[in-house]
Amino acid sequence: MVREALTPQEHARGAALGAALRRARGDLGVRELASRCGLAEETIRKIERGAVPTPALFTVAAIAEVLQVPLDDLVRECRALGAVA
């Protein structure tokens, strides 16, 4: 099965999500966040720069939990940036 190419909207949504997570991280280092989430540092970096436009829900949930940001807030922020319908 061949995966279809992502749409520009999907790329924009990934970039908006990454930016929202980066802002929420504040001064917390990537290494510390990754350690607390149980994720690889590179995974965090890729999500934050939008290189993973459709990260897994449970990956985002793990990051949001550590950052104490409700998933609803992330969706609202992405909507405010026009990345989510």
ZIMORA-V675503 format. One record per residue. N is the residue number from 1. SS is DSSP state (@ for helix, = for strand, . for the rest). BURIAL is I if it has 16 or more other ideal C-beta (glycine too) atoms within 10 Angstrom, else O. D_LAST is the distance of its C-alpha to the last C-alpha in Angstrom with 2 decimals. Layout:
n->(N:N)
ss->(SS:SS)
burial->(BURIAL:BURIAL)
d_last->(D_LAST:D_LAST)
This chain:
n->(1:2:3:4:5:6:7:8:9:10:11:12:13:14:15:16:17:18:19:20:21:22:23:24:25:26:27:28:29:30:31:32:33:34:35:36:37:38:39:40:41:42:43:44:45:46:47:48:49:50:51:52:53:54:55:56:57:58:59:60:61:62:63:64:65:66:67:68:69:70:71:72:73:74:75:76:77:78:79:80:81:82:83:84:85)
ss->(.:.:.:.:.:.:.:@:@:@:@:@:@:@:@:@:@:@:@:@:@:@:@:@:@:.:.:.:.:@:@:@:@:@:@:@:@:.:.:.:@:@:@:@:@:@:@:@:.:.:.:.:.:.:.:.:@:@:@:@:@:@:@:@:@:@:@:.:.:.:@:@:@:@:@:@:@:@:@:@:.:.:.:.:.)
burial->(O:O:O:O:O:O:O:O:O:O:I:I:I:I:I:I:I:I:I:I:I:I:O:I:I:O:O:O:O:I:O:O:I:I:O:O:I:O:I:O:O:O:I:I:O:I:I:I:O:I:O:I:I:O:I:O:O:O:I:I:O:I:I:I:O:I:I:O:I:O:O:O:O:I:I:O:I:I:O:O:O:O:I:I:O)
d_last->(27.81:26.01:22.48:20.28:19.27:15.91:13.58:13.10:9.37:10.82:13.47:11.44:9.66:13.29:14.73:12.64:13.57:17.08:17.44:16.47:18.99:21.53:21.44:21.84:24.73:26.62:30.24:30.18:31.25:29.47:32.63:32.72:29.06:29.58:32.80:31.35:28.46:30.77:28.79:30.09:29.83:28.60:25.66:24.63:25.26:23.27:20.16:20.59:21.03:18.09:20.64:19.19:15.53:15.29:17.79:19.08:17.82:21.38:21.80:18.94:20.30:23.76:22.84:20.97:24.00:26.45:24.60:24.33:20.62:18.81:15.87:13.97:14.82:13.50:10.00:10.34:11.78:9.21:6.63:9.79:10.27:7.21:6.77:3.79:0.00)
